[in-house]
Amino acid sequence: MATAANSLIHATAEHLSSHAPFDQMEREHVLWMAQRLELGYYAKGEVVLSPEQGTADKFYVIKQGVVQGEQDVVRAQEDAAWLELHEGECFPLGALLSKRPVTGIYRARDDVFCYELPAEDFLQLTHLSAAFHDFCTRRIANLLEQSKHIIQAQYSHSSAEQQSMSSPLSAIIRREPVTCSPATPVREVLETMHALGIGSMVATDSGNRPVGIFTLHDVLNRVALAQLDLNLPVSSVMSSNLKTLPPQALAYEAALEMARHGFRHVLVTQNGGLAGIISEKDLFTLQRVGLRQISSAIRNADNLDALKQSARDIRQLAHNMMAQGVAPEQLTQIISTLNDLLTARIIELECTAADLTDSSLCHAGFCWIALGSEGRFEQTLNTDQDNGIIFLVPDGASPDQVRQTLLPVARRINEALDACGFPLCTGNIMASNPELCLSLDEWKEKFAKWIDHGDPPALLNATIFFDFRALFGLSSLAEKLRLWLAKHVEGNSRFLHQMAANALRNRPPLGLVRDFSLGDDNTLDLKLNGISPFVDAARIFSLATGGLQTGTLQRLRQAAAPLHLPPREAEAWGEAFLFIQLLRLRLHHEQIEAGLPMSNKVNPGQLNNLDRRILKEAFRQARKLQARLALNYNL
């Protein structure tokens, strides 16, 4: 009997070792665990674990079958799972580590067998095995995913069948693309489109490379209304302004391209050849979101009231996308992109009102730049205005003359943005400020003064300006300024040292006795205390390496190799940053729903145990990032 029992233990260990994290654990630790396991059976539909059972007292590893996790809000509406666990997967890590009940119901989808380890042994195993401990406690990414599932369940009013905006385009392509030669007569193309019931035809060359697209929109504007001879080649009426993406690009990237440029189709190409076509219907019928509709409404808006409604729609869209589980990096990019479109339309309307539409200043004479969070593509629902203007000086004119023409228009633009829910900046960091409506040479002079002669207080107030990017108009002006800045900062150790010293004054609010160091109101500021340490360090790393990116995550990723940062460290910093962004998005949405003024202050005591644990880990990552910054600059 002893031999049989020993054989069973070894067989169990072998089975476990084929799954993560047990495949990374020492053999003796897997055997230690196998000796203490019991086998539980759950019939189809039976509850394995629920909040009503109290503090979680077992660690489960699925031996056979599928377990579904359910949140009450989802089950009441959809009878749908928010989590599906298969053989080798384990639960509930967060509840065991936090010594609390689970937040959802775990139910057997069919007959299920689970290995079960008592909570005391689970905790002891985290001390025995470094690999197991790493899996359970390092994984801010794993915890973030769990938190995202809970958020998705809390916000969801739509089916779990919706496809994620993180899906690759290859998974969304519905059919083989229908193509024709550019020389094909329009009549033949129309007949094919009618016979197949399709709304577009892609023209390709002999190498299957797309050269144009003919859509129903073209039929109306270029064929029917123009009474075109249908025997003409389709090349005479097709659109050649194509946008292509690779199959591995994500759905949200296609959505952003459609929103930015007003396209209705994005072509999927591989090695130059056409692999498929994605329409707005493909994306948004699945997603049930109105990104394309909102962007279209913004483009067609002819008054401020219409744009106010679009601003409200953007906030509602953010709620819908949170319900779909859209990642915070993608969500903040989408919010910023739509806000860009709204800002650009306001600028166009105000240029028209000021009779500047046909002037050399409009589009070709100046560049409206976004600063701060919008410059970094990291806007949440609570953001004020941070903007400026770079302009060209025509021959025979002075900078002051151009400035006096632009400032009244800039003021009306700032006021219109305020009416749309983007408050005027209390620090007057706006294009209507004469000090921020400058020629390219004046901007260079301003940056040079900060870099070459600025003291720490001056640099502290100037950091926001290093996150600029073009939003409207002559983008080459911003590009020239960015290239000049990268070259001017290169090797300037004094400037970078001062920037690093400023950044290290803002320490993550981790307490020595309690989890967090809180203010008198028992809150901490997720922007000042949470986001800023990551933003500041990433900015310095980017400036030090000549990076041209403005986004925090892109800056961290771009600087990792030249600064010899361990990839795992950079990844953990990015995940921590994203979690805090996710908390901010949730907080702002809840404030809007409750009719409260928006702020970035949160009471950690009001967070659930899982989110509080991740937030503490995120602040630990911020502390590690600052330690790296201090090491690099001897601070």
N, C-alpha and C positions, 0 to 999 in steps of 0.2 A: 504493500500500500504506500509506503514511504517512497518507493521508487516511482510508482505511478504519479504520486503527487508532485514529485520533483520534475518528472517529465512534463506534467501539465504546466508547471511554473515556467519551465524553459520554453515551452511552446507558446505560452502567453507573451513571454519576453520577445520571442522571435516576431510574433505578430505585431506587437507594439513598435518594434524597431523598424518597421517598414513605413512608419508615419512620423511626421514632425510633431513635437520636437524630440521625440524619443530616439530618432535616428541619430541625433547629435549628442546623446547622453552616453556616459560611461556604462559599459555592460553591467557592472556591479550595481549601479543605481537603478537600471531598468529591472534587474532581477529583484532588488530590494522592493521596488514598487509592485512587481508581479506577485511577490509573496503575500502582499497585504490586500490584494484586490479581491473583491467579491463580484459575482456575475448576477446582474439583475435582468429580469425579463419584463417587457411592457407590451401589452397587446395594442393592436391598431386603435388609435384614438385615445389611448390612455395618457393621462398627464404624468410626465416624468418629474417635473419640478415646477413650482409655482410660487408667487409671492406669499400666498396664504400659508405655506409650509414653514414660514419663519426663516431665520438665519440659515443660509446654505450650509449643509453639514457633510456634503459629499462632492467629490470631483469625479466627473463622468467622462469616459472615453467610449465612443460608439464602436462596438465590435461588429455589429451587423444591423442593417436597416437605416432609416432616415428619421431624424428628429427635427421637428419644425418649432421655431420660436415664434410666439404670437404676442402682440401687444393688444390690450383690450380695445383700444380705439380702432385698430385695424380690423379686429375680429368682428366688432359690432357693425362695421360698415361694409367690409369686403369678404369676411371669412378667409382672409389671405395671410400667408406667412410673411414675416419680415426677416426671417433668418431660416436657413435650411442647412442642417449639419449631416454629414455623411460619415461613412466608416473612417475611423482614425481621428476624427475631429473631437475636440473636447470642450467642456463647459462645466460650470460658469466661472471663469477666471476672476472677473471683476467682483462678483459677489463673495467669493471665497477670500480674496485678498483683502476686501474691505470688511469682511465679517458681517454681512448684511443679507437680507433676502434678495432674491433675483427680482428684476423689474418687469419680467414678462413670463409667459407660460411656455414651457417646453413640453411638446406633445409628440407622441409616437405617430408618425405618418402611416407606418405599417408595423408589423411585428418587429420589435427592436430588442437587441441584447446590448447591454452596456457593462463595461468594466467600471467598478465603483470603488473609490478610494476615500476613506474617512478624511474629513477636513484636517484633523490633527496631523495625519500622515502626509497629506498634501503640503501643508506648511513646512513640515520637517523636510520633505523632499526638496523644497525650494532652497533650503539651507545646505543640503547634501550635494546637490547637483548644480554646478554653475550654469550648465546649458539650459536646464529646466528653469532655473531662476531667471536667466536672461530672457527666455521665452515669455515668462509670466510677468516680468517687471520692466524689462527694457522697452518693450514693444509699445511705444507710444502710438506707432502706426496701427497696431492691432486694436489698441484701446480706442483710438480715434475712429476706427471702422465700427466698433461696437457702439460708440456714442452716436455716430452718424445714423446707424440703424434705428436707434431709439428716437432720434430727432425725426427721422423719416416717418416713423410710425405716429409720432405725436402730431405731425403736420399733415399727414396724408389724407387727401379726400379723393384719391384716384386709385386706379387698379394697380396691383402689384405686377401686372403684366407689362406695364410701361417699360420701354427700353431705356436704358441709362444714356445720359448725354456723354458718358465716358465710353460708350460702345465704339469700336473701330468702324470706319465706313464700310469695310469689307463685310461686316455683319448686317449692314442695313440695305445694301444693294439688292433690289427686288428682282431684277431680270437682267439678261444679257443686253448690252446697249444696242440699239438699232442705229445703223450708220448708213451713210451714203457718200458718194463722191461729190466734191465741190461742183463738178460739172453736171450733176443730175438735174434735170428740169424741175422747176418748182411744182408743176402739175403732178409729176410722178412722186415727189416727196409728200405732197398733200394726200394723194391717194393711199400711200403706205401708212401715213399717220392715221388716216381715217379707218383703214382696214384693221389696224392693230390697236386702235383706241389709245394712242399715246399722244402726249402733248409736246413732244420735242423730237428732233432728229439731229444727230451729231454728224458733221461732215469730217471725214478723215482722209489722210493722204494714203499713198500706197503702203506705208509702213504702219498703218493703223494709228497714226498720230493725229489727234484732233486739231482741226484748223478753224472750225466754226460750229455754231449751233443755231438751229432754226426752230423757233417755238411758236405757240399759238399767239403770243403777244406780237411776234413779227408778222404773222398772217394778217392781223388786223391793221397794224400800222404801216407795213411795207408792201402788202399785197392787195388787200381788199380796198382800203381807203385810197391807195395810190393807183388802183386799177391796173396792176402790173400784168404784163404779158406772161402767162403761165409757162411759156416755153423757154423763158430765160433760165440760166443756171441758178441753182440755189445759192451759189457764192455771191450773187448780186444782192441778195436780201438777208443773208445770215449774219449773225453777230459774231465778230471775231475777237471780241474782248472776253476771253475765257479765263476762268479761275479753276485751277487744277490742284488736287491734293492727292497724296499717296493713299493706298488702301489702309495703312496702319494709322492714318490721322483719325482723330476722334470726332464724334458727331458734333460736339460743341464747337470745334474749330470750323466746321462747315457752316454751322449756325452763325458764328461770328462773321464769317466772310459774307454771307447773305445779308446780314444786318448792316455791315459797314458799307457795302457797295450797292445794295439794292438788287442783287442777283436773285434769280429764282431757281437757278441750277448751279451745281458744282460738279465738275467732271473728276472722276477718279482715274488716275493714270499710274501705270507701273512701268518703269524703264521707258518712259515716253509714250507707251502705247495705251490706248483707251481700255480701261477695265470695267467701267461702270459709270452711271450718272445718278446723282442724288438731287432730288427736287425738294423744295420747301415742304411739299406735302408728305414726302417720305419721312422727313425729320419731325415735323410738328403735328402730323396726325398721330404719330406714335407717342410723341411727348406730351401732347395736349398743352403746349405752352404757346404764347403769342409773341415770341421774340421778333419774328419776321413782321407780324402784323403791327407791332408797336413801332418798329423802325420805319415801316411804310407810312404809318400815321404821322410820325415826326417829319418825314421828308415832305409830306403833302400839307402839313400845317401852315396856315396863312395868317394866324393870329396867336396872341399869347394865351388865350383861354384854351385853345386846342393843345398847346404845349403843356399847360398845367395838367390837363387830363392825362397826357402821355407820361408826365412825371409820376402821377399816381399809379398809372398802369405798370411802370417800371417797378415800383415797390410791391405791387401785387404779384408781378412775375417772379420777383425774388422769393416770395412766399411759396409760390407753386414749385419753383425749382428746388427749394429746400425740401419740399415734400417728396420730390423725385430722388433725393439723395445726391443732387449735383454737388461736387466737391467745392470747398470754399475758394480754392484758387480759380477754378473756372467761373464760379458765381460772381466773384468780385471783378473778374475780367469782363463778364457779360454786363454787369451793372455799369462799369466804367465806360464800356463801349457805347451803350445806349445813352449814357449821360453825355458822352462826346457828341453823338449825333444830335441830341437835344441842344447842346451848346452851339454846335455849328449852325443849326437852323436858326437859333436866336440871332447869331451874328449875321447871317444872310438877311434876315428880316430887318434888322437894325441898319445894315448897310444900305438896303433898299430905301428905308425911311429917310436916311440921311443923304440920299442921292449919290451914294458912293459905289453903286453896283457897277457902273461903267467906268469908274475911276481906276487909275493904275494902282491905287492903294488896295482895293478890294481883291482878294485872292492872290494877286501878283506882287503886292507892295508891302504886305506885313504878314506876320505869323503870330497867331494867338497860341500861347504856350500854357500847358497845364503844369501845375506845380504840386508838391506834396503827394497825398494819397492818390489823386487822380493822375498825376504824372507817373506814378508807379503802377497804375492799373490796379489799385487796391482799395477802391472806394467801397464803403459799406452803405447802410441806409442813413447814417448820421454823418454828414460831411458839410463843411462850409466851403466857401470859394477860396481857391488859391490859384491865381492866374497872372499872366503878364503878356506883354506884346514886344516882339522884335520887329523893327521896320527897316526898310530901305530908305535911303535919302536920295531923292531924284537930283539930277544935275541942276545946279542953280538954286537949290533949296537948302535950308538948314535943318538940323534935327528938331529944333524948337518949333519951326513952322509945321513940320509933319506931326509933331506931338500935339500941337494945338488943334489940328484937324481931327485926330484920332481920339483924344481924351473925352469929348462929349459923347461920342458913339460908344466908347468903352464903358462910360458910366451907365448909359441906358442898357447895355448888355448885362452889366453886373446887377442892375436893378431887376431886369427881367429874370435872371437866374434866381435871384432872391425870391421873386414871386412864384417860381416853380419849385421852391423848397430847398434851395441851396443858399443858406444865410450869408449875408455880407460878412466878410472876414473882419473880426474885431481888431486884428492887427494891421488892417488895410493892405494886406498882400493881395492886391487886385490890379487888373490892367488899367483901371481908372486912376490909379496912383501915378503921378508924373514920374516918380522914381523907378517905376516898373514898366513904363512905356518908353522903351529906349531903342536906339539904333543898334545894329550889330556891334559896331565899334564901342559904343557906350556900355553894352553888356560885357564885352571883353574887359573893358577898363574896370567895371564893377567887380567882376570875378577876380581879376588880377589883384585888386586892392585887398580882397578877403584872403586870397591865397598867399600873397607875398608879405602883407603888412598887418593882417588881421590879428587881433588879440582873442583869447578864448571867449569872452562874452560876445564879441561881434560874430565870431564863427558859430556860436550857439544859435544865434538868431538867423544865420545865413544857411543853415543846413538844408532847409526846405527847398532852396533854389537849385541845389545840385540834383534834384530829381525832375528837372524840367523835360518836357517832350512836346513836339508839335501836335496841335489839335486841329487847327484850321489855318488855311492860307498857304503861304510860301514856306513849305516844310524844310526846304534846303537851308533856310536861315538858321533853324534850330540844329540841323545836322552840322553845319559849319561851326556853330558855337560849341557843340558837343565834342567834335574832333579837336578844336582848339583847346578846350578845357582838358581833355585827356592828355594832350601833349604838355600842357603847362603844368599840370599837377605832377607828372612823372618825375620821380626822384626828389620831390620836395618833402624831405623828411620832417622839417619843422612844422609844416602845415598839417601833415598826416598825424604827427604826434599830438598836436593840439586838438585835432578832431577826435582822436581816440581818447584823450584825457576828458574831453567834454562828454563823450558817450558813456564813459565809466562812472560818471557822477550819478547816473540813473540806474540804480541797482534793482534787480528783481525783488519783489516784496515777499521773500521767504523769511519766516520767523524762526527764532532760535528755540522758543518753547512751543508756541502754537505753529500750525501749518503755515500760516500767512501773517505777514506784518501789515496790519490794517490801520486805517485812519480812525478818527473819533467816531465816525458814522458806521464803523465796521464794514467798510467797503474798500475795494481797490480799483484803480483805473486801468481797464483792459488796454486802453490805447497808450497812455503814458507809461505805465508799469509793465505792460505785457508786450505790446507790439514794438514800441520804440527801441528797446535793446537790440532786437533783431534787425530792424530797419537801419539803425545807426551803424551797426557793425558791418552789415552788408554794403552800405554806401561807402564806407572807408575801404573795405576790401576791393570794391570795384574801382574806386579812384586810384588806389595803389597799383592796380594791375592794368590800368588803361582801358577798363571795360566801358562799353557803350550802352549797356542795359540800364534801365531805370527801375525795374521790378525787383523786389527784395529776393524772391526765390531765384530769379534768373541771375541776379548778382552773386548769390551764394554759389550757385552751380558753376557759373563762369569762373569764379575766383578760386574754386577748390583746387584745380590742378596747378596753376602757377604759384599758389601759396602753399602747396604740398599739404593741403588739408585732407585728413582721412575721409574717404567718401561716405563712410558710415556716420561720421560726425556731422558732415554737411547735411546728410539726409535727415538725421534726427533733428537738427536745427530747423530745417524746413517743415517737418511734420509738427513740431511744437508751435511754430509760427502760424501754421494753418489751423491748428486747433483753437488758438486764441482768436483768430479771425472768425472761425465758426461760432464761437461763444458770442462775439460782438454782433454778428448777424442775427443770432437768436435773440439777444438782448434787445436790439433795436426793433426787431419785429414785434416782440412782446410789448414794448413800450408804445409802439404805434397802435397796436390792437387795444391797449388799455387807455389810450388817449393821454398818455403821459409825455412830458418833454423828454426828448432823447438825450441820453448821456452814455458814457462808457463805463460808468461805475456799477460794480456788481458786488453783492454780499456773498462770499464763498459759502457761508453757512446755509444759503438758500439753494445751492446747487445740489444735485444728487451726488451720491458717494462716488460714482464712476467719474463724473465730470470734475469733481473736486480733486480726485486723485490724478487725473490727466493734467489738470491745470497746475498742480504742484510739480509734476514731472516736467511740464513745459517751462516753468520758471527755472527749474534745475538746468534745463538745456540752455536757457538764456544766460545763466550764470557760467556754464561751461564755455559758451561762445565769448562772453566777456573775458574769461580767463585766457582764451586764445588771443584775443585782441590785446590784452595787457602784456602777454608774453611777446607778441610781435613788436610792440613799441616800448618795451622795458618800463612799464608803468606799474 
